[in-house]
């Protein structure tokens, strides 16, 4: 049980790191895409 809980915690940590890295990239691509559409 302890190992499983630790594993879930590490998975959440990795997911949070991935999200913090991917989120700005996604927003940047979305902004540039909308900018290209408006022009």
PQR file of N, CA, C, O and H, with PARSE charges and radii, in Angstrom:
ATOM      1  N   UNK A   1       0.836  -1.210   0.000 -0.4000 1.5000
ATOM      2  CA  UNK A   1       0.000   0.000   0.000 -0.0000 2.0000
ATOM      3  C   UNK A   1       0.869   1.259   0.000  0.5500 1.7000
ATOM      4  O   UNK A   1       0.602   2.216  -0.727 -0.5500 1.4000
ATOM      5  N   UNK A   2       1.917   1.237   0.833 -0.4000 1.5000
ATOM      6  CA  UNK A   2       2.809   2.403   0.900 -0.0000 2.0000
ATOM      7  C   UNK A   2       3.494   2.658  -0.442  0.5500 1.7000
ATOM      8  O   UNK A   2       3.597   3.796  -0.900 -0.5500 1.4000
ATOM      9  H   UNK A   2       2.134   0.460   1.424  0.4000 1.0000
ATOM     10  N   UNK A   3       3.961   1.571  -1.060 -0.4000 1.5000
ATOM     11  CA  UNK A   3       4.660   1.693  -2.346 -0.0000 2.0000
ATOM     12  C   UNK A   3       3.715   2.248  -3.404  0.5500 1.7000
ATOM     13  O   UNK A   3       4.093   3.104  -4.204 -0.5500 1.4000
ATOM     14  H   UNK A   3       3.878   0.646  -0.688  0.4000 1.0000
ATOM     15  N   UNK A   4       2.475   1.747  -3.399 -0.4000 1.5000
ATOM     16  CA  UNK A   4       1.490   2.180  -4.389 -0.0000 2.0000
ATOM     17  C   UNK A   4       1.216   3.684  -4.242  0.5500 1.7000
ATOM     18  O   UNK A   4       1.142   4.416  -5.229 -0.5500 1.4000
ATOM     19  H   UNK A   4       2.168   1.051  -2.749  0.4000 1.0000
ATOM     20  N   UNK A   5       1.067   4.122  -2.991 -0.4000 1.5000
ATOM     21  CA  UNK A   5       0.793   5.537  -2.729 -0.0000 2.0000
ATOM     22  C   UNK A   5       1.964   6.397  -3.205  0.5500 1.7000
ATOM     23  O   UNK A   5       1.767   7.463  -3.788 -0.5500 1.4000
ATOM     24  H   UNK A   5       1.127   3.528  -2.189  0.4000 1.0000
ATOM     25  N   UNK A   6       3.182   5.921  -2.949 -0.4000 1.5000
ATOM     26  CA  UNK A   6       4.373   6.660  -3.367 -0.0000 2.0000
ATOM     27  C   UNK A   6       4.431   6.744  -4.891  0.5500 1.7000
ATOM     28  O   UNK A   6       4.781   7.783  -5.450 -0.5500 1.4000
ATOM     29  H   UNK A   6       3.342   5.055  -2.475  0.4000 1.0000
ATOM     30  N   UNK A   7       4.086   5.643  -5.553 -0.4000 1.5000
ATOM     31  CA  UNK A   7       4.100   5.596  -7.016 -0.0000 2.0000
ATOM     32  C   UNK A   7       3.105   6.610  -7.584  0.5500 1.7000
ATOM     33  O   UNK A   7       3.418   7.332  -8.531 -0.5500 1.4000
ATOM     34  H   UNK A   7       3.802   4.799  -5.098  0.4000 1.0000
ATOM     35  N   UNK A   8       1.906   6.660  -6.999 -0.4000 1.5000
ATOM     36  CA  UNK A   8       0.875   7.602  -7.452 -0.0000 2.0000
ATOM     37  C   UNK A   8       1.377   9.033  -7.263  0.5500 1.7000
ATOM     38  O   UNK A   8       1.165   9.888  -8.123 -0.5500 1.4000
ATOM     39  H   UNK A   8       1.651   6.074  -6.230  0.4000 1.0000
ATOM     40  N   UNK A   9       2.036   9.288  -6.146 -0.4000 1.5000
ATOM     41  CA  UNK A   9       2.564  10.624  -5.876 -0.0000 2.0000
ATOM     42  C   UNK A   9       3.592  11.039  -6.913  0.5500 1.7000
ATOM     43  O   UNK A   9       3.579  12.176  -7.382 -0.5500 1.4000
ATOM     44  H   UNK A   9       2.208   8.594  -5.447  0.4000 1.0000
ATOM     45  N   UNK A  10       4.486  10.119  -7.274 -0.4000 1.5000
ATOM     46  CA  UNK A  10       5.514  10.424  -8.277 -0.0000 2.0000
ATOM     47  C   UNK A  10       4.879  10.659  -9.638  0.5500 1.7000
ATOM     48  O   UNK A  10       5.327  11.515 -10.400 -0.5500 1.4000
ATOM     49  H   UNK A  10       4.496   9.194  -6.893  0.4000 1.0000
ATOM     50  N   UNK A  11       3.831   9.895  -9.942 -0.4000 1.5000
ATOM     51  CA  UNK A  11       3.124  10.059 -11.218 -0.0000 2.0000
ATOM     52  C   UNK A  11       2.475  11.438 -11.278  0.5500 1.7000
ATOM     53  O   UNK A  11       2.516  12.110 -12.310 -0.5500 1.4000
ATOM     54  H   UNK A  11       3.467   9.199  -9.323  0.4000 1.0000
ATOM     55  N   UNK A  12       1.873  11.855 -10.159 -0.4000 1.5000
ATOM     56  CA  UNK A  12       1.245  13.186 -10.091 -0.0000 2.0000
ATOM     57  C   UNK A  12       2.313  14.269 -10.261  0.5500 1.7000
ATOM     58  O   UNK A  12       2.088  15.268 -10.943 -0.5500 1.4000
ATOM     59  H   UNK A  12       1.840  11.310  -9.321  0.4000 1.0000
ATOM     60  N   UNK A  13       3.475  14.063  -9.637 -0.4000 1.5000
ATOM     61  CA  UNK A  13       4.575  15.029  -9.759 -0.0000 2.0000
ATOM     62  C   UNK A  13       5.017  15.156 -11.212  0.5500 1.7000
ATOM     63  O   UNK A  13       5.166  16.268 -11.718 -0.5500 1.4000
ATOM     64  H   UNK A  13       3.657  13.251  -9.083  0.4000 1.0000
ATOM     65  N   UNK A  14       5.226  14.037 -11.883 -0.4000 1.5000
ATOM     66  CA  UNK A  14       5.638  14.028 -13.294 -0.0000 2.0000
ATOM     67  C   UNK A  14       4.573  14.703 -14.145  0.5500 1.7000
ATOM     68  O   UNK A  14       4.892  15.487 -15.039 -0.5500 1.4000
ATOM     69  H   UNK A  14       5.105  13.134 -11.472  0.4000 1.0000
ATOM     70  N   UNK A  15       3.298  14.399 -13.867 -0.4000 1.5000
ATOM     71  CA  UNK A  15       2.186  14.989 -14.621 -0.0000 2.0000
ATOM     72  C   UNK A  15       2.162  16.503 -14.437  0.5500 1.7000
ATOM     73  O   UNK A  15       1.938  17.246 -15.392 -0.5500 1.4000
ATOM     74  H   UNK A  15       3.039  13.762 -13.141  0.4000 1.0000
ATOM     75  N   UNK A  16       2.393  16.956 -13.204 -0.4000 1.5000
ATOM     76  CA  UNK A  16       2.401  18.391 -12.914 -0.0000 2.0000
ATOM     77  C   UNK A  16       3.538  19.086 -13.652  0.5500 1.7000
ATOM     78  O   UNK A  16       3.353  20.175 -14.196 -0.5500 1.4000
ATOM     79  H   UNK A  16       2.574  16.352 -12.428  0.4000 1.0000
ATOM     80  N   UNK A  17       4.716  18.459 -13.675 -0.4000 1.5000
ATOM     81  CA  UNK A  17       5.873  19.025 -14.379 -0.0000 2.0000
ATOM     82  C   UNK A  17       5.587  19.093 -15.873  0.5500 1.7000
ATOM     83  O   UNK A  17       5.856  20.108 -16.516 -0.5500 1.4000
ATOM     84  H   UNK A  17       4.866  17.575 -13.233  0.4000 1.0000
ATOM     85  N   UNK A  18       5.043  18.015 -16.424 -0.4000 1.5000
ATOM     86  CA  UNK A  18       4.701  17.988 -17.851 -0.0000 2.0000
ATOM     87  C   UNK A  18       3.690  19.078 -18.173  0.5500 1.7000
ATOM     88  O   UNK A  18       3.808  19.763 -19.189 -0.5500 1.4000
ATOM     89  H   UNK A  18       4.825  17.190 -15.902  0.4000 1.0000
ATOM     90  N   UNK A  19       2.696  19.238 -17.305 -0.4000 1.5000
ATOM     91  CA  UNK A  19       1.653  20.246 -17.519 -0.0000 2.0000
ATOM     92  C   UNK A  19       2.255  21.646 -17.513  0.5500 1.7000
ATOM     93  O   UNK A  19       1.922  22.472 -18.363 -0.5500 1.4000
ATOM     94  H   UNK A  19       2.600  18.682 -16.479  0.4000 1.0000
ATOM     95  N   UNK A  20       3.142  21.913 -16.556 -0.4000 1.5000
ATOM     96  CA  UNK A  20       3.771  23.235 -16.457 -0.0000 2.0000
ATOM     97  C   UNK A  20       4.652  23.523 -17.663  0.5500 1.7000
ATOM     98  O   UNK A  20       4.862  24.683 -18.017 -0.5500 1.4000
ATOM     99  H   UNK A  20       3.412  21.242 -15.866  0.4000 1.0000
ATOM    100  N   UNK A  21       5.171  22.469 -18.299 -0.4000 1.5000
ATOM    101  CA  UNK A  21       6.016  22.647 -19.489 -0.0000 2.0000
ATOM    102  C   UNK A  21       5.158  22.776 -20.747  0.5500 1.7000
ATOM    103  O   UNK A  21       5.430  23.610 -21.611 -0.5500 1.4000
ATOM    104  H   UNK A  21       5.001  21.526 -18.011  0.4000 1.0000
ATOM    105  N   UNK A  22       4.120  21.943 -20.842 -0.4000 1.5000
ATOM    106  CA  UNK A  22       3.276  21.914 -22.046 -0.0000 2.0000
ATOM    107  C   UNK A  22       2.318  23.103 -22.099  0.5500 1.7000
ATOM    108  O   UNK A  22       2.082  23.656 -23.173 -0.5500 1.4000
ATOM    109  H   UNK A  22       3.899  21.266 -20.141  0.4000 1.0000
ATOM    110  N   UNK A  23       1.764  23.501 -20.951 -0.4000 1.5000
ATOM    111  CA  UNK A  23       0.778  24.586 -20.908 -0.0000 2.0000
ATOM    112  C   UNK A  23       1.255  25.861 -21.611  0.5500 1.7000
ATOM    113  O   UNK A  23       0.531  26.367 -22.468 -0.5500 1.4000
ATOM    114  H   UNK A  23       1.956  23.051 -20.079  0.4000 1.0000
ATOM    115  N   UNK A  24       2.439  26.406 -21.290 -0.4000 1.5000
ATOM    116  CA  UNK A  24       2.906  27.626 -21.971 -0.0000 2.0000
ATOM    117  C   UNK A  24       3.081  27.426 -23.473  0.5500 1.7000
ATOM    118  O   UNK A  24       2.800  28.329 -24.261 -0.5500 1.4000
ATOM    119  H   UNK A  24       3.027  25.995 -20.594  0.4000 1.0000
ATOM    120  N   UNK A  25       3.544  26.249 -23.864 -0.4000 1.5000
ATOM    121  CA  UNK A  25       3.742  25.951 -25.286 -0.0000 2.0000
ATOM    122  C   UNK A  25       2.395  25.947 -26.009  0.5500 1.7000
ATOM    123  O   UNK A  25       2.259  26.517 -27.092 -0.5500 1.4000
ATOM    124  H   UNK A  25       3.773  25.516 -23.223  0.4000 1.0000
ATOM    125  N   UNK A  26       1.406  25.299 -25.400 -0.4000 1.5000
ATOM    126  CA  UNK A  26       0.065  25.243 -25.994 -0.0000 2.0000
ATOM    127  C   UNK A  26      -0.532  26.637 -26.108  0.5500 1.7000
ATOM    128  O   UNK A  26      -1.102  26.982 -27.143 -0.5500 1.4000
ATOM    129  H   UNK A  26       1.517  24.836 -24.520  0.4000 1.0000
ATOM    130  N   UNK A  27      -0.409  27.436 -25.067 -0.4000 1.5000
ATOM    131  CA  UNK A  27      -0.952  28.796 -25.089 -0.0000 2.0000
ATOM    132  C   UNK A  27      -0.238  29.630 -26.141  0.5500 1.7000
ATOM    133  O   UNK A  27      -0.871  30.423 -26.838 -0.5500 1.4000
ATOM    134  H   UNK A  27       0.054  27.155 -24.226  0.4000 1.0000
ATOM    135  N   UNK A  28       1.068  29.460 -26.263 -0.4000 1.5000
ATOM    136  CA  UNK A  28       1.844  30.208 -27.258 -0.0000 2.0000
ATOM    137  C   UNK A  28       1.405  29.829 -28.669  0.5500 1.7000
ATOM    138  O   UNK A  28       1.228  30.699 -29.521 -0.5500 1.4000
ATOM    139  H   UNK A  28       1.583  28.816 -25.697  0.4000 1.0000
ATOM    140  N   UNK A  29       1.233  28.544 -28.912 -0.4000 1.5000
ATOM    141  CA  UNK A  29       0.799  28.089 -30.243 -0.0000 2.0000
ATOM    142  C   UNK A  29      -0.609  28.589 -30.537  0.5500 1.7000
ATOM    143  O   UNK A  29      -0.905  29.012 -31.654 -0.5500 1.4000
ATOM    144  H   UNK A  29       1.377  27.837 -28.220  0.4000 1.0000
ATOM    145  N   UNK A  30      -1.475  28.539 -29.529 -0.4000 1.5000
ATOM    146  CA  UNK A  30      -2.855  28.995 -29.713 -0.0000 2.0000
ATOM    147  C   UNK A  30      -2.890  30.493 -30.015  0.5500 1.7000
ATOM    148  O   UNK A  30      -3.628  30.936 -30.895 -0.5500 1.4000
ATOM    149  H   UNK A  30      -1.234  28.196 -28.621  0.4000 1.0000
ATOM    150  N   UNK A  31      -2.096  31.265 -29.290 -0.4000 1.5000
ATOM    151  CA  UNK A  31      -2.046  32.713 -29.491 -0.0000 2.0000
ATOM    152  C   UNK A  31      -1.504  33.040 -30.878  0.5500 1.7000
ATOM    153  O   UNK A  31      -2.049  33.901 -31.569 -0.5500 1.4000
ATOM    154  H   UNK A  31      -1.497  30.906 -28.575  0.4000 1.0000
ATOM    155  N   UNK A  32      -0.449  32.369 -31.286 -0.4000 1.5000
ATOM    156  CA  UNK A  32       0.149  32.622 -32.602 -0.0000 2.0000
ATOM    157  C   UNK A  32      -0.827  32.217 -33.703  0.5500 1.7000
ATOM    158  O   UNK A  32      -0.914  32.878 -34.737 -0.5500 1.4000
ATOM    159  H   UNK A  32      -0.006  31.670 -30.725  0.4000 1.0000
ATOM    160  N   UNK A  33      -1.564  31.124 -33.474 -0.4000 1.5000
ATOM    161  CA  UNK A  33      -2.538  30.649 -34.457 -0.0000 2.0000
ATOM    162  C   UNK A  33      -3.668  31.671 -34.611  0.5500 1.7000
ATOM    163  O   UNK A  33      -4.059  32.004 -35.730 -0.5500 1.4000
ATOM    164  H   UNK A  33      -1.494  30.587 -32.633  0.4000 1.0000
ATOM    165  N   UNK A  34      -4.186  32.162 -33.495 -0.4000 1.5000
ATOM    166  CA  UNK A  34      -5.263  33.154 -33.539 -0.0000 2.0000
ATOM    167  C   UNK A  34      -4.742  34.460 -34.140  0.5500 1.7000
ATOM    168  O   UNK A  34      -5.470  35.164 -34.840 -0.5500 1.4000
ATOM    169  H   UNK A  34      -3.869  31.891 -32.586  0.4000 1.0000
ATOM    170  N   UNK A  35      -3.479  34.775 -33.862 -0.4000 1.5000
ATOM    171  CA  UNK A  35      -2.864  35.991 -34.411 -0.0000 2.0000
ATOM    172  C   UNK A  35      -2.761  35.884 -35.933  0.5500 1.7000
ATOM    173  O   UNK A  35      -3.019  36.852 -36.649 -0.5500 1.4000
ATOM    174  H   UNK A  35      -2.888  34.203 -33.293  0.4000 1.0000
ATOM    175  N   UNK A  36      -2.388  34.715 -36.413 -0.4000 1.5000
ATOM    176  CA  UNK A  36      -2.285  34.496 -37.862 -0.0000 2.0000
ATOM    177  C   UNK A  36      -3.667  34.568 -38.514  0.5500 1.7000
ATOM    178  O   UNK A  36      -3.810  35.060 -39.634 -0.5500 1.4000
ATOM    179  H   UNK A  36      -2.179  33.929 -35.831  0.4000 1.0000
ATOM    180  N   UNK A  37      -4.671  34.077 -37.810 -0.4000 1.5000
ATOM    181  CA  UNK A  37      -6.036  34.091 -38.346 -0.0000 2.0000
ATOM    182  C   UNK A  37      -6.577  35.517 -38.448  0.5500 1.7000
ATOM    183  O   UNK A  37      -7.279  35.851 -39.403 -0.5500 1.4000
ATOM    184  H   UNK A  37      -4.555  33.677 -36.901  0.4000 1.0000
ATOM    185  N   UNK A  38      -6.253  36.348 -37.473 -0.4000 1.5000
ATOM    186  CA  UNK A  38      -6.772  37.722 -37.459 -0.0000 2.0000
ATOM    187  C   UNK A  38      -6.117  38.567 -38.549  0.5500 1.7000
ATOM    188  O   UNK A  38      -6.762  39.447 -39.118 -0.5500 1.4000
ATOM    189  H   UNK A  38      -5.683  36.077 -36.698  0.4000 1.0000
ATOM    190  N   UNK A  39      -4.854  38.312 -38.842 -0.4000 1.5000
ATOM    191  CA  UNK A  39      -4.134  39.120 -39.838 -0.0000 2.0000
ATOM    192  C   UNK A  39      -4.454  38.677 -41.264  0.5500 1.7000
ATOM    193  O   UNK A  39      -3.934  39.251 -42.221 -0.5500 1.4000
ATOM    194  H   UNK A  39      -4.330  37.597 -38.379  0.4000 1.0000
TER
END
